[in-house]
Amino acid sequence: MQPGDTVPLPVQDALAQLPVRTEDRTGHERTAFEHWVDVDRGGCTTRAEVLKAEAATAPEQGANCRLSGGAWYSAYDDR
């Protein structure tokens, strides 16, 4: 296997191989990063677009792309 090779692996197996460490936020400043912007100018922030795209049960979208309801699956904790 070479760096950059794609290896098909079930997500649960891949996650089980990740090292788990205590969180370290040293040097991280959230304000240094622009986030939740509407890159495509479609009316929803990137966060809202991802939430809609990855929902197991779609949330309702209100005015200004305000989302409510919905359900998601997390492979990290199988919930």
N, CA, C and O atoms as a DFTB+ gen file, in Angstrom:
316 C
 N C O
     1  1       0.837      -1.171       0.000
     2  2       0.000       0.000       0.000
     3  2       0.889       1.243       0.000
     4  3       1.930       1.272       0.656
     5  1       0.465       2.273      -0.746
     6  2       1.218       3.517      -0.871
     7  2       0.430       4.675      -0.249
     8  3      -0.798       4.618      -0.181
     9  1       1.127       5.727       0.206
    10  2       0.416       6.897       0.721
    11  2      -0.573       7.407      -0.318
    12  3      -0.245       7.515      -1.499
    13  1      -1.777       7.717       0.127
    14  2      -2.808       8.219      -0.780
    15  2      -3.683       7.135      -1.369
    16  3      -4.698       7.438      -1.996
    17  1      -3.308       5.859      -1.181
    18  2      -4.147       4.772      -1.685
    19  2      -5.490       4.773      -0.962
    20  3      -5.564       5.089       0.226
    21  1      -6.541       4.420      -1.677
    22  2      -7.861       4.273      -1.082
    23  2      -8.025       2.839      -0.635
    24  3      -7.777       1.912      -1.407
    25  1      -8.439       2.647       0.603
    26  2      -8.638       1.313       1.149
    27  2     -10.084       1.207       1.608
    28  3     -10.474       1.874       2.567
    29  1     -10.894       0.377       0.938
    30  2     -12.275       0.238       1.381
    31  2     -12.312      -0.444       2.753
    32  3     -11.723      -1.507       2.948
    33  1     -13.005       0.177       3.684
    34  2     -13.041      -0.323       5.050
    35  2     -14.359       0.124       5.666
    36  3     -14.715       1.296       5.547
    37  1     -15.091      -0.766       6.316
    38  2     -16.320      -0.334       6.989
    39  2     -16.010       0.769       7.994
    40  3     -14.992       0.713       8.683
    41  1     -16.883       1.771       8.082
    42  2     -16.624       2.930       8.931
    43  2     -16.378       2.531      10.379
    44  3     -15.522       3.131      11.030
    45  1     -17.084       1.557      10.904
    46  2     -16.868       1.150      12.297
    47  2     -15.461       0.606      12.492
    48  3     -14.846       0.851      13.529
    49  1     -14.940      -0.130      11.513
    50  2     -13.571      -0.647      11.609
    51  2     -12.552       0.490      11.535
    52  3     -11.562       0.494      12.266
    53  1     -12.803       1.451      10.648
    54  2     -11.892       2.589      10.520
    55  2     -11.885       3.413      11.798
    56  3     -10.821       3.817      12.268
    57  1     -13.056       3.667      12.365
    58  2     -13.132       4.454      13.597
    59  2     -12.458       3.740      14.759
    60  3     -11.843       4.383      15.610
    61  1     -12.566       2.425      14.801
    62  2     -11.941       1.654      15.886
    63  2     -10.416       1.772      15.839
    64  3      -9.752       1.575      16.856
    65  1      -9.859       2.092      14.672
    66  2      -8.408       2.206      14.533
    67  2      -7.873       3.599      14.878
    68  3      -6.660       3.784      14.980
    69  1      -8.758       4.574      15.058
    70  2      -8.310       5.922      15.385
    71  2      -7.801       5.986      16.819
    72  3      -8.426       5.435      17.725
    73  1      -6.675       6.653      17.030
    74  2      -6.204       6.816      18.410
    75  2      -7.120       7.786      19.156
    76  3      -7.598       8.763      18.579
    77  1      -7.358       7.519      20.414
    78  2      -8.192       8.389      21.245
    79  2      -7.290       9.087      22.249
    80  3      -6.539       8.447      22.985
    81  1      -7.377      10.406      22.264
    82  2      -6.541      11.196      23.167
    83  2      -7.402      12.251      23.848
    84  3      -8.514      12.542      23.409
    85  1      -6.882      12.809      24.907
    86  2      -7.544      13.908      25.586
    87  2      -7.479      15.149      24.702
    88  3      -6.450      15.420      24.083
    89  1      -8.566      15.896      24.644
    90  2      -8.617      17.104      23.833
    91  2      -7.588      18.119      24.306
    92  3      -7.391      18.301      25.507
    93  1      -6.935      18.776      23.359
    94  2      -5.963      19.819      23.665
    95  2      -6.265      21.022      22.772
    96  3      -6.049      20.965      21.561
    97  1      -6.750      22.081      23.349
    98  2      -7.101      23.280      22.577
    99  2      -6.027      24.357      22.655
   100  3      -6.293      25.513      22.326
   101  1      -4.838      24.006      23.078
   102  2      -3.756      24.972      23.185
   103  2      -3.557      25.673      21.844
   104  3      -3.375      25.026      20.812
   105  1      -3.594      26.986      21.873
   106  2      -3.355      27.767      20.663
   107  2      -4.558      27.936      19.759
   108  3      -4.491      28.696      18.793
   109  1      -5.662      27.247      20.043
   110  2      -6.853      27.375      19.185
   111  2      -7.657      28.605      19.562
   112  3      -8.002      28.784      20.730
   113  1      -7.954      29.439      18.609
   114  2      -8.803      30.607      18.808
   115  2      -9.930      30.528      17.792
   116  3      -9.713      30.746      16.600
   117  1     -11.127      30.219      18.257
   118  2     -12.265      30.052      17.350
   119  2     -12.497      31.300      16.503
   120  3     -12.880      31.199      15.338
   121  1     -12.268      32.466      17.080
   122  2     -12.492      33.711      16.353
   123  2     -11.520      33.895      15.185
   124  3     -11.721      34.777      14.350
   125  1     -10.483      33.082      15.117
   126  2      -9.518      33.183      14.013
   127  2     -10.058      32.538      12.729
   128  3      -9.453      32.665      11.664
   129  1     -11.189      31.855      12.835
   130  2     -11.747      31.150      11.682
   131  2     -13.140      31.684      11.367
   132  3     -13.995      31.774      12.248
   133  1     -13.359      32.038      10.097
   134  2     -14.710      32.360       9.672
   135  2     -15.462      31.047       9.590
   136  3     -14.965      30.072       9.026
   137  1     -16.633      31.023      10.140
   138  2     -17.394      29.785      10.079
   139  2     -18.864      30.097       9.859
   140  3     -19.339      31.213      10.069
   141  1     -19.545      29.074       9.433
   142  2     -20.979      29.145       9.155
   143  2     -21.299      30.251       8.153
   144  3     -22.225      31.037       8.352
   145  1     -20.531      30.300       7.090
   146  2     -20.787      31.269       6.034
   147  2     -21.616      30.625       4.934
   148  3     -21.661      29.401       4.810
   149  1     -22.267      31.455       4.143
   150  2     -23.079      30.991       3.015
   151  2     -22.242      31.127       1.742
   152  3     -22.411      32.071       0.971
   153  1     -21.345      30.176       1.539
   154  2     -20.384      30.249       0.443
   155  2     -21.066      30.328      -0.918
   156  3     -20.661      31.119      -1.770
   157  1     -22.099      29.514      -1.128
   158  2     -22.741      29.495      -2.451
   159  2     -23.860      30.526      -2.582
   160  3     -24.522      30.602      -3.617
   161  1     -24.065      31.312      -1.539
   162  2     -25.098      32.355      -1.516
   163  2     -26.488      31.785      -1.815
   164  3     -27.314      32.434      -2.458
   165  1     -26.731      30.556      -1.335
   166  2     -28.023      29.908      -1.556
   167  2     -29.019      30.161      -0.436
   168  3     -30.142      29.659      -0.480
   169  1     -28.617      30.937       0.573
   170  2     -29.537      31.268       1.652
   171  2     -29.294      30.495       2.933
   172  3     -29.844      30.845       3.977
   173  1     -28.470      29.437       2.874
   174  2     -28.162      28.634       4.061
   175  2     -26.656      28.612       4.285
   176  3     -25.880      28.581       3.330
   177  1     -26.247      28.628       5.553
   178  2     -24.826      28.517       5.861
   179  2     -24.347      27.107       5.544
   180  3     -25.149      26.190       5.363
   181  1     -23.050      26.951       5.479
   182  2     -22.471      25.627       5.233
   183  2     -22.943      24.642       6.291
   184  3     -23.252      23.495       5.970
   185  1     -23.005      25.074       7.553
   186  2     -23.465      24.209       8.638
   187  2     -24.878      23.696       8.356
   188  3     -25.136      22.497       8.466
   189  1     -25.786      24.589       7.996
   190  2     -27.169      24.193       7.719
   191  2     -27.239      23.254       6.516
   192  3     -28.001      22.287       6.527
   193  1     -26.449      23.533       5.483
   194  2     -26.462      22.674       4.300
   195  2     -25.984      21.264       4.626
   196  3     -26.543      20.286       4.130
   197  1     -24.944      21.159       5.463
   198  2     -24.446      19.841       5.863
   199  2     -25.477      19.130       6.727
   200  3     -25.721      17.938       6.541
   201  1     -26.086      19.844       7.668
   202  2     -27.119      19.228       8.503
   203  2     -28.255      18.672       7.652
   204  3     -28.728      17.563       7.898
   205  1     -28.694      19.428       6.660
   206  2     -29.775      18.952       5.781
   207  2     -29.319      17.753       4.961
   208  3     -30.057      16.778       4.826
   209  1     -28.110      17.818       4.413
   210  2     -27.615      16.750       3.534
   211  2     -27.379      15.443       4.275
   212  3     -27.555      14.369       3.701
   213  1     -26.982      15.520       5.548
   214  2     -26.621      14.306       6.279
   215  2     -27.705      13.815       7.236
   216  3     -27.468      12.901       8.025
   217  1     -28.876      14.409       7.171
   218  2     -29.959      14.022       8.073
   219  2     -30.540      12.659       7.714
   220  3     -30.764      12.355       6.542
   221  1     -30.779      11.848       8.733
   222  2     -31.498      10.582       8.546
   223  2     -32.986      10.894       8.398
   224  3     -33.689      10.236       7.630
   225  1     -33.458      11.887       9.126
   226  2     -34.804      12.437       8.993
   227  2     -34.624      13.931       8.780
   228  3     -34.081      14.623       9.642
   229  1     -35.070      14.425       7.654
   230  2     -34.822      15.820       7.285
   231  2     -35.444      16.800       8.270
   232  3     -36.576      16.603       8.711
   233  1     -34.710      17.855       8.618
   234  2     -35.285      18.907       9.447
   235  2     -36.191      19.797       8.595
   236  3     -36.085      19.815       7.369
   237  1     -37.071      20.523       9.254
   238  2     -37.887      21.496       8.538
   239  2     -37.079      22.777       8.406
   240  3     -36.359      23.166       9.326
   241  1     -37.205      23.429       7.254
   242  2     -36.469      24.658       7.003
   243  2     -37.430      25.823       7.029
   244  3     -38.388      25.865       6.257
   245  1     -37.177      26.775       7.919
   246  2     -38.013      27.964       8.026
   247  2     -37.345      29.164       7.392
   248  3     -36.412      29.037       6.598
   249  1     -37.844      30.329       7.760
   250  2     -37.303      31.587       7.246
   251  2     -35.823      31.707       7.601
   252  3     -35.387      31.256       8.660
   253  1     -35.068      32.314       6.712
   254  2     -33.627      32.518       6.894
   255  2     -32.886      31.202       7.113
   256  3     -31.854      31.171       7.783
   257  1     -33.407      30.127       6.554
   258  2     -32.815      28.793       6.627
   259  2     -32.689      28.301       8.075
   260  3     -31.759      27.564       8.403
   261  1     -33.603      28.701       8.915
   262  2     -33.615      28.224      10.301
   263  2     -34.157      26.794      10.289
   264  3     -35.251      26.545       9.782
   265  1     -33.383      25.852      10.852
   266  2     -33.759      24.447      10.837
   267  2     -34.356      24.032      12.167
   268  3     -33.929      24.490      13.227
   269  1     -35.359      23.153      12.098
   270  2     -35.927      22.605      13.330
   271  2     -36.289      21.146      13.084
   272  3     -36.606      20.744      11.965
   273  1     -36.235      20.362      14.163
   274  2     -36.525      18.935      14.045
   275  2     -35.376      18.226      13.359
   276  3     -34.256      18.734      13.315
   277  1     -35.656      17.059      12.827
   278  2     -34.649      16.274      12.134
   279  2     -33.971      15.283      13.064
   280  3     -34.074      15.383      14.287
   281  1     -33.279      14.329      12.465
   282  2     -32.529      13.324      13.219
   283  2     -31.299      12.953      12.412
   284  3     -31.323      12.977      11.182
   285  1     -30.200      12.603      13.123
   286  2     -28.940      12.274      12.485
   287  2     -28.358      11.023      13.107
   288  3     -28.666      10.683      14.250
   289  1     -27.518      10.339      12.352
   290  2     -26.831       9.149      12.843
   291  2     -25.355       9.486      13.026
   292  3     -24.751      10.130      12.169
   293  1     -24.782       9.055      14.130
   294  2     -23.361       9.263      14.403
   295  2     -22.639       7.916      14.409
   296  3     -22.890       7.074      15.272
   297  1     -21.750       7.719      13.452
   298  2     -20.961       6.483      13.407
   299  2     -19.980       6.429      14.564
   300  3     -19.517       5.347      14.926
   301  1     -19.650       7.581      15.156
   302  2     -18.678       7.611      16.244
   303  2     -19.194       6.891      17.492
   304  3     -18.429       6.219      18.184
   305  1     -20.488       7.033      17.775
   306  2     -21.032       6.364      18.951
   307  2     -22.210       5.445      18.617
   308  3     -22.891       4.944      19.511
   309  1     -22.440       5.229      17.310
   310  2     -23.491       4.320      16.820
   311  2     -24.877       4.734      17.318
   312  3     -25.708       3.884      17.639
   313  1     -25.115       6.035      17.379
   314  2     -26.426       6.540      17.787
   315  2     -27.021       7.423      16.706
   316  3     -28.126       7.941      16.870
